[in-house]
Amino acid sequence: MMYEDRIWRLIARKLAGEASETEIKKLDAIMKQDANLGQYIEILSSIWNSEHREKAEIIEIYDRINDRLELLKASTKGDFKP
């Protein structure tokens, strides 16, 4: 669980533009190891960077992504380790 928390912190820092070069490299390496996580982060990035979306639409997209992540976790029996 701590590993997942660390990944989420890296994702949040990258999206907010606060990640250091070392953190970005670390996250990129993690994304290369897990294609599903890489796709998830790319989708989050495009939502985050979109200026033309309505708040309700962003929430809906986030919920769909979150549902897919939960399915991925369930399919790996809780052993989702990026």
C-alpha positions as CSV (number, residue, x, y, z in Angstrom):
1,M,0.0,0.0,0.0
2,M,2.8,2.4,0.8
3,Y,4.2,1.8,-2.7
4,E,0.9,2.8,-4.3
5,D,0.7,5.9,-2.1
6,R,4.2,6.9,-3.3
7,I,3.2,6.4,-6.9
8,W,0.0,8.5,-6.4
9,R,2.2,11.3,-4.9
10,L,4.5,11.2,-7.9
11,I,1.5,11.4,-10.2
12,A,0.0,14.3,-8.4
13,R,3.4,16.1,-8.2
14,K,3.9,15.6,-12.0
15,L,0.4,16.8,-12.9
16,A,0.8,19.9,-10.7
17,G,4.1,20.6,-12.3
18,E,5.9,20.2,-9.0
19,A,7.9,17.0,-9.7
20,S,11.6,17.1,-9.8
21,E,13.5,15.7,-12.7
22,T,14.4,12.7,-10.6
23,E,10.8,12.1,-9.7
24,I,9.7,12.4,-13.3
25,K,12.3,9.8,-14.3
26,K,11.2,7.5,-11.5
27,L,7.6,7.8,-12.6
28,D,8.5,7.2,-16.3
29,A,10.4,4.1,-15.3
30,I,7.4,2.8,-13.4
31,M,5.2,3.5,-16.4
32,K,7.5,1.5,-18.7
33,Q,7.2,-1.5,-16.3
34,D,3.4,-1.4,-16.2
35,A,1.6,-0.5,-19.5
36,N,-1.8,-0.3,-17.8
37,L,-0.5,2.2,-15.3
38,G,1.2,4.1,-18.0
39,Q,-2.1,4.4,-20.0
40,Y,-3.9,5.4,-16.8
41,I,-1.4,8.2,-16.2
42,E,-1.6,9.4,-19.8
43,I,-5.4,9.6,-19.5
44,L,-5.2,11.5,-16.2
45,S,-2.6,13.9,-17.8
46,S,-4.8,14.7,-20.7
47,I,-7.8,15.4,-18.5
48,W,-5.6,17.5,-16.2
49,N,-4.2,19.5,-19.1
50,S,-7.5,20.0,-20.8
51,E,-8.9,23.6,-20.4
52,H,-12.1,23.0,-22.4
53,R,-13.8,20.5,-20.2
54,E,-16.7,21.1,-17.9
55,K,-16.3,20.2,-14.3
56,A,-19.1,17.6,-14.5
57,E,-17.4,16.0,-17.5
58,I,-14.1,15.8,-15.8
59,I,-15.7,14.1,-12.7
60,E,-17.5,11.6,-15.0
61,I,-14.3,10.8,-16.8
62,Y,-12.4,10.4,-13.5
63,D,-15.1,8.1,-12.2
64,R,-14.8,5.9,-15.3
65,I,-11.0,5.8,-15.0
66,N,-11.3,5.0,-11.3
67,D,-13.7,2.1,-12.1
68,R,-11.3,0.7,-14.5
69,L,-8.5,0.9,-12.0
70,E,-10.7,-1.0,-9.4
71,L,-11.4,-3.7,-12.0
72,L,-7.6,-4.0,-12.6
73,K,-7.0,-4.3,-8.9
74,A,-9.8,-7.0,-8.6
75,S,-8.4,-8.9,-11.6
76,T,-5.0,-9.1,-9.9
77,K,-6.6,-10.1,-6.6
78,G,-5.4,-6.9,-4.8
79,D,-1.8,-7.5,-5.9
80,F,-1.8,-4.5,-8.2
81,K,1.9,-3.6,-8.1
82,P,3.0,-1.2,-10.8
